[in-house]
Amino acid sequence: MNWDAIKAIVLDIDGVLTDGHIGYEGPKEIKFFHVRDGHGLKLAMRAGLKVGILSGRSSEANRVRVQELGLDFLYEGKKNKKEAFEELLREQGLRAEECMYIGDDLVDIPVLRRAGIAVTVADAPEIMDEFCHFRTRAAGGHGAVREAVDLLLKRQDKWTQIMERYLS
């Protein structure tokens, strides 16, 4: 695991940026995102990292959140995440070992096995530990992404630079 090699954070959405619950109001899908996860992604981008989504589902709620945060890329409706990850790497000019991937379930395993740093969330199935470098203490949709981002920024010695904005 080479923390310094990481240039991008790639995330699943449902169960990672959300707690996995999906609600419907008529045809509209409703999701809840944790504000601290969003701020963590903004911190990562300020530190020069690419940040984006690789999701098996397509959702207007996902697109709104990606646009709101100004993320670098969105790959949605990708049922075969292994193929989609290869597409993402080509299009974003990245190598697998330059990516931190955060996933929460079996469909994420092919990507987790390739990523430079593989992360799962606290409430993911136990089997995920076999394919991840670490499991967050926070559950998906409850600050797990922020926890992983903060750790990455600290390991890359970018944390002090990020904190200057808030301490000066």
Secondary structure, 3 states (H helix, E strand, C coil): CCHHHCCEEEECCCCCCCCCCCEEECCEEECCCCHHHHHHHHHHHHCCCEEEEECCCCCHHHHHHHHHHCCCEEECCCCCHHHHHHHHHHHHCCCHHHEEEEECCHHHHHHHHHCCEEEECCCCCHHHHHHCCEECCCCCCCCHHHHHHHHHHHHCCCHHHHHHHHHC
